[in-house]
Every structure is written in structure tokens, then in C-alpha cells.
Amino acid sequence: AQGAWHSGKYVCLPAQYVKPLPANTSFIEGACFGIPAMTGYHAVHVAGSVKGKTVYVPGATGRVGAYAVQFAKWRGARVIASTGG
């Protein structure tokens, strides 16, 4: 984000980019909402709507893959997933 600063351990963002965590969500869970969730979301939606389509998610047991599965199912796709060996 424009105006963001990070030291490798901390991140500082402008207030307009900060949102409260959902109720009953820990800071550890909240930390996973950033890059992995947005990457999974983008991977599913980069080509447009997935409703009624089949989406293949390789590496579905990783954070990005797990979010991609959830976003695809939530948007009405049939999901075929693979996991690491």
C-alpha cells in the first residue's frame, strides 16, 4: 500500500487501510488475512466470475490454496484440489 512501512517484524499502514478483526478472531488468525488471503482471492477471480465453473487449486493445504478453495466455493465454483506429496 502507498505509504506503508515495514521493518521485517512490524508493518505500519495509513489508517484507511486498517480494518478491525471479526469478532472472536485472534491476532494470529488476523495475520493470515493479509497476503495469503488476498493472493488466494486474486488467483480465483483474476479471470472473472467462477460461478458454475470448475476451478483447480494446486497446493490446497497451504494458506493461499486453502483460501482459494474457500473463495471459489463461496462464489459457486466446483473445486478440484491437490495437496503436496
Secondary structure by P-SEA (a helix, b strand, c coil): cccccccccbbbbcccccccccccccaaaaaaccaaaaaaaaaaccccccccbbbbbcccccaaaaaaaaaaaaaccbbbbbbcc
